[in-house]
Amino acid sequence: MRNFRQPARPLMSDMLPIGVVEGDRVELVHMPDDPNPIEPGTRGTVTNVHQSVGIIGVRWDNGRGLNLVVGKDIYTKIANDV
């Protein structure tokens, strides 16, 4: 019997440089593909990170909860407010 295994492909998590963890603070620079985007300059707190699919959950300081899409949305990690 032949073994028709697919060649190993890198995991998406190995390709996505997310750079944030739950509790980190971020500031939105640009959100191009959302019909009702968060305003640039808005800050928020990372609530969860789904590295395998490149999604960062954020609770924005303006009360909204809208995910960041790694590779599409532009954001910066900022120092936690003290």
Buried (B, 14 or more C-beta within 10 A) or exposed (E): EEEEEEEEEEEEEEEBEBEBEEEBBBBBEEBEEEEEBBEEEBBBBBEEBBBEEBBBBBBBBEEEEBBBBBEEBEBEBEEEEE
